[in-house]
Amino acid sequence: DIAERPGSRNVNGYSRGVDGHRSGFYFHPASDDPGASLPAGVEPEATFYAPNRWPDGPLPELRQRARAVAPFLVEVGRELAVALDRRLSSPTPSPPSSASSSPAPAQIEPGALAALVGEVNSCNHKCRLICYHEYEREEQRTEAKGMWAAPHKDTGLFTVLVPGVFFDSEGERLDACPDPEVGLYVRDRQGAICRIAAPSDAGECLFLQLGEAMQIVSGGFYHATEHCVRGPPRCLAGYTRASLAVFFQPHAHEDLPLPPGTSFQDVASRAHDGMFRMFLLYQPEGARGINFLRFCLREGF
């Protein structure tokens, strides 16, 4: 109850059951008052700049531990942004190996992507601790079609994920999930679906997913990662799954710029998602970008 924020969109505080058979706790990676980092004259928009609400009473260590790991994950994301920026601003970038038939992208302005991925103390990035709960009744599992989280795409630029870990009913960490088919799945550009898991000999690692905003900034060269989390094959399976995601995104008042010489119609021609393509085609001809908040609130455009 301490961390819940009734009436806000699902990017603040604690919620359960609003986007799958899971609960989530959002927090800014560095500040308990995210709006304080905005430039002078920019009003904090309630969707993104609600203060962190920590459950310090029941979970006194959560704030400290979250603060310890979040800056590292943000720095990893910033390094990724710089690498993607370098690739996309190069005169002759090669297409991803999984999509060799894709057209070469238009060059972005050097630094355009990295400029949208702020440092930890001045960013609009969101961290989310996620717990995937066991189904209590078979009806719950059937209604969810066996999914802890249904297929979807993230809205922002990209997401850094700490791979999921599993716990038994007593809260003890398991070496692996008892059901090998449970976990994170993604769909590639060719429509193939595969389960994503860290190699057994990889040690500590992170997963990275692209979001829909990246399709705009890259001129349609990169595509958002469609993904889902498959749940247990039965109710009362005796285990839960936990993960930590960091969603990288610009500030609400900033624009997602198109590469020079690229239009929304060009991006639409490279999109695979019909609804997303339709949204792009509805944008004003000659527009050079779109406000990020408007992009996030585009339902029903």
C-alpha positions as CSV (number, residue, x, y, z in Angstrom):
1,D,0.0,0.0,0.0
2,I,2.9,2.4,0.7
3,A,4.3,2.1,-2.8
4,E,1.0,2.0,-4.8
5,R,0.1,5.1,-6.7
6,P,-3.6,4.8,-7.7
7,G,-4.7,6.6,-10.8
8,S,-1.2,6.9,-12.4
9,R,-0.1,5.1,-15.5
10,N,1.8,1.9,-15.0
11,V,5.3,3.6,-14.8
12,N,5.3,4.6,-11.2
13,G,5.3,2.9,-7.8
14,Y,3.9,-0.6,-7.2
15,S,1.2,-2.4,-9.2
16,R,0.0,-6.0,-9.5
17,G,-1.9,-7.7,-12.2
18,V,-2.2,-4.8,-14.6
19,D,0.1,-6.1,-17.3
20,G,0.2,-9.9,-16.7
21,H,0.3,-12.3,-13.8
22,R,3.1,-10.3,-12.1
23,S,3.8,-7.4,-9.9
24,G,6.2,-4.6,-10.5
25,F,7.9,-1.8,-8.5
26,Y,9.1,1.2,-10.5
27,F,11.8,3.6,-9.3
28,H,14.1,6.3,-10.7
29,P,17.7,5.0,-10.7
30,A,19.2,7.9,-8.8
31,S,16.7,10.4,-7.5
32,D,13.6,10.2,-5.3
33,D,12.3,13.4,-7.0
34,P,12.9,12.8,-10.8
35,G,11.4,16.2,-11.7
36,A,14.2,18.0,-10.0
37,S,16.6,17.1,-12.8
38,L,14.5,18.9,-15.5
39,P,15.8,22.1,-17.1
40,A,14.6,25.4,-15.8
41,G,11.1,26.2,-17.1
42,V,10.1,22.6,-17.9
43,E,7.3,21.4,-15.7
44,P,7.5,17.8,-14.5
45,E,4.8,15.7,-16.2
46,A,2.9,13.5,-13.8
47,T,3.2,10.4,-16.0
48,F,6.9,10.1,-15.6
49,Y,8.0,12.3,-12.8
50,A,6.2,11.0,-9.8
51,P,8.4,10.7,-6.7
52,N,9.8,7.3,-5.7
53,R,7.7,5.7,-3.0
54,W,9.9,3.2,-1.1
55,P,8.4,0.6,1.3
56,D,11.0,1.3,3.9
57,G,9.0,-0.2,6.8
58,P,8.5,-3.7,5.5
59,L,11.5,-3.7,3.2
60,P,14.2,-1.5,4.8
61,E,17.1,-2.8,2.6
62,L,15.3,-2.3,-0.8
63,R,16.2,1.4,-1.3
64,Q,19.9,0.9,-0.5
65,R,20.3,-2.3,-2.7
66,A,18.4,-0.7,-5.6
67,R,20.5,2.4,-5.4
68,A,23.7,0.2,-5.5
69,V,22.9,-1.6,-8.7
70,A,21.0,1.0,-10.8
71,P,23.9,3.3,-11.7
72,F,25.9,0.4,-13.1
73,L,23.0,-0.7,-15.3
74,V,22.5,2.9,-16.5
75,E,26.1,3.1,-17.4
76,V,25.9,-0.1,-19.4
77,G,23.0,1.3,-21.3
78,R,24.9,4.6,-22.0
79,E,27.8,2.6,-23.5
80,L,25.4,0.7,-25.7
81,A,23.8,4.0,-26.9
82,V,27.3,5.3,-27.8
83,A,28.0,2.1,-29.8
84,L,24.7,2.3,-31.6
85,D,25.2,6.0,-32.3
86,R,28.6,5.3,-33.8
87,R,27.2,2.5,-36.0
88,L,24.2,4.5,-37.2
89,S,26.1,7.7,-37.9
90,S,28.7,5.8,-39.9
91,P,28.6,6.4,-43.7
92,T,28.5,2.7,-44.5
93,P,27.0,0.7,-41.7
94,S,26.2,-2.9,-42.5
95,P,22.7,-4.3,-41.7
96,P,22.2,-6.8,-38.9
97,S,23.2,-10.3,-39.8
98,S,19.7,-11.5,-39.1
99,A,18.3,-9.1,-41.6
100,S,20.9,-9.0,-44.4
101,S,18.2,-8.1,-47.0
102,S,17.2,-4.9,-45.1
103,P,18.2,-1.6,-46.7
104,A,21.1,0.3,-45.3
105,P,19.8,2.9,-42.8
106,A,19.9,6.7,-43.3
107,Q,22.7,8.2,-41.3
108,I,21.6,9.7,-38.0
109,E,23.2,12.9,-36.7
110,P,26.4,12.0,-34.7
111,G,25.5,11.9,-31.1
112,A,21.7,12.0,-31.7
113,L,21.0,8.7,-29.9
114,A,23.5,9.2,-27.1
115,A,22.0,12.6,-26.3
116,L,18.6,11.0,-25.5
117,V,20.2,8.5,-23.1
118,G,20.9,10.7,-20.1
119,E,23.3,10.0,-17.3
120,V,22.0,8.5,-14.1
121,N,21.4,11.8,-12.1
122,S,19.6,13.7,-14.9
123,C,17.8,11.0,-16.8
124,N,14.2,9.9,-17.3
125,H,15.0,6.2,-17.3
126,K,12.9,3.8,-15.2
127,C,13.9,0.8,-13.2
128,R,11.3,-1.9,-12.5
129,L,11.7,-4.9,-10.1
130,I,9.3,-7.6,-11.4
131,C,8.0,-10.6,-9.6
132,Y,6.1,-13.3,-11.6
133,H,3.7,-15.1,-9.3
134,E,2.5,-18.7,-9.4
135,Y,-1.0,-19.3,-10.6
136,E,-3.3,-20.0,-7.7
137,R,-6.1,-21.5,-9.8
138,E,-6.1,-23.3,-13.2
139,E,-8.6,-20.7,-14.4
140,Q,-6.0,-18.0,-13.9
141,R,-3.5,-19.9,-16.1
142,T,-6.1,-20.6,-18.8
143,E,-7.2,-16.9,-18.9
144,A,-3.6,-15.8,-19.2
145,K,-3.0,-18.4,-22.0
146,G,-0.1,-19.7,-20.0
147,M,1.7,-16.4,-20.1
148,W,3.2,-14.6,-17.1
149,A,3.4,-11.6,-19.5
150,A,1.7,-11.5,-22.9
151,P,3.6,-10.7,-26.1
152,H,4.4,-7.0,-26.2
153,K,7.0,-4.4,-27.2
154,D,8.6,-1.8,-24.9
155,T,7.9,1.8,-25.8
156,G,11.3,3.4,-25.1
157,L,14.7,3.3,-26.8
158,F,15.9,0.0,-25.3
159,T,15.8,-2.1,-22.1
160,V,18.6,-3.6,-20.1
161,L,17.4,-6.8,-18.3
162,V,18.9,-8.7,-15.4
163,P,18.1,-12.3,-16.4
164,G,15.3,-13.8,-14.4
165,V,16.0,-15.9,-11.3
166,F,13.6,-18.4,-9.7
167,F,12.6,-18.9,-6.0
168,D,10.8,-21.8,-4.3
169,S,7.8,-21.3,-2.1
170,E,10.1,-20.7,0.9
171,G,12.0,-17.9,-0.9
172,E,15.1,-19.9,-1.5
173,R,16.8,-19.3,-4.8
174,L,16.7,-22.2,-7.3
175,D,19.6,-23.1,-9.5
176,A,17.3,-23.3,-12.5
177,C,13.6,-23.3,-13.2
178,P,12.0,-26.8,-12.6
179,D,10.2,-26.4,-16.0
180,P,12.7,-25.7,-18.8
181,E,10.1,-24.2,-21.1
182,V,9.3,-21.4,-18.7
183,G,10.9,-18.0,-19.2
184,L,11.6,-15.2,-21.7
185,Y,10.8,-15.6,-25.4
186,V,11.4,-13.2,-28.3
187,R,10.2,-13.1,-31.9
188,D,12.8,-12.1,-34.6
189,R,12.1,-10.3,-37.9
190,Q,11.4,-13.5,-39.7
191,G,8.8,-14.4,-37.2
192,A,10.7,-17.2,-35.5
193,I,10.2,-17.5,-31.7
194,C,12.9,-18.6,-29.4
195,R,13.5,-18.9,-25.7
196,I,16.2,-16.6,-24.3
197,A,18.5,-17.9,-21.6
198,A,22.1,-17.2,-20.6
199,P,24.6,-19.8,-21.7
200,S,25.5,-22.1,-18.8
201,D,29.1,-21.0,-18.8
202,A,28.4,-17.3,-19.3
203,G,28.6,-16.3,-15.6
204,E,27.1,-12.9,-14.9
205,C,25.4,-11.3,-17.9
206,L,22.7,-8.9,-19.0
207,F,20.0,-9.1,-21.8
208,L,19.2,-6.2,-24.1
209,Q,16.0,-5.5,-25.9
210,L,15.1,-2.7,-28.3
211,G,12.0,-0.5,-28.0
212,E,9.7,1.2,-30.4
213,A,11.3,4.6,-30.0
214,M,14.5,3.1,-31.5
215,Q,12.6,2.4,-34.7
216,I,12.0,6.2,-35.0
217,V,15.5,7.3,-34.1
218,S,17.2,4.7,-36.4
219,G,14.8,5.5,-39.3
220,G,13.4,2.0,-39.2
221,F,16.7,0.2,-39.4
222,Y,16.3,-1.4,-35.9
223,H,13.0,-3.0,-34.8
224,A,11.5,-3.2,-31.4
225,T,11.9,-6.7,-29.8
226,E,8.6,-8.4,-29.4
227,H,8.8,-10.6,-26.3
228,C,6.8,-12.4,-23.7
229,V,7.3,-14.5,-20.5
230,R,5.9,-17.9,-20.5
231,G,4.5,-19.1,-17.2
232,P,4.4,-22.5,-15.5
233,P,2.5,-25.3,-17.2
234,R,0.2,-25.8,-14.1
235,C,-1.1,-23.8,-11.2
236,L,0.6,-23.9,-7.7
237,A,3.8,-24.8,-9.4
238,G,5.8,-24.0,-6.3
239,Y,8.1,-21.3,-7.6
240,T,8.2,-17.6,-8.7
241,R,10.4,-15.7,-11.1
242,A,12.1,-12.3,-10.4
243,S,13.9,-9.9,-12.7
244,L,15.0,-6.2,-12.9
245,A,14.5,-4.1,-16.0
246,V,15.9,-0.6,-16.8
247,F,13.9,1.2,-19.5
248,F,16.0,3.8,-21.3
249,Q,14.1,6.7,-22.7
250,P,14.3,10.5,-23.3
251,H,12.6,13.1,-21.1
252,A,8.9,13.7,-21.7
253,H,9.5,17.1,-23.3
254,E,12.2,15.9,-25.7
255,D,11.6,14.7,-29.3
256,L,12.5,11.5,-31.0
257,P,14.3,12.8,-34.1
258,L,14.2,11.1,-37.5
259,P,17.5,10.7,-39.4
260,P,18.1,13.5,-42.0
261,G,16.4,12.7,-45.2
262,T,14.0,10.1,-43.6
263,S,10.3,10.5,-43.2
264,F,7.7,8.8,-41.0
265,Q,6.5,7.2,-44.2
266,D,9.9,5.7,-44.8
267,V,9.9,4.2,-41.3
268,A,6.4,2.9,-41.8
269,S,7.5,1.1,-45.0
270,R,10.1,-0.9,-42.9
271,A,7.7,-1.7,-40.0
272,H,6.3,-5.1,-39.5
273,D,3.6,-4.2,-37.0
274,G,0.4,-3.1,-38.7
275,M,-0.9,-0.8,-36.0
276,F,2.5,0.8,-35.5
277,R,2.8,1.3,-39.3
278,M,-0.6,3.0,-39.3
279,F,0.4,5.3,-36.5
280,L,3.5,6.3,-38.5
281,L,1.5,7.0,-41.6
282,Y,-0.8,9.3,-39.7
283,Q,2.1,11.6,-38.8
284,P,2.2,15.0,-40.6
285,E,4.1,14.9,-43.9
286,G,7.4,16.7,-43.5
287,A,7.6,16.2,-39.7
288,R,11.1,15.8,-38.4
289,G,10.3,13.9,-35.3
290,I,7.7,13.4,-32.5
291,N,7.5,14.4,-28.9
292,F,8.3,11.4,-26.7
293,L,5.3,11.9,-24.3
294,R,2.9,12.1,-27.3
295,F,4.5,9.0,-28.7
296,C,3.9,7.1,-25.4
297,L,0.3,8.3,-25.2
298,R,-0.5,7.4,-28.8
299,E,-3.3,4.9,-28.0
300,G,-6.2,5.7,-30.3
301,F,-4.0,8.3,-32.2
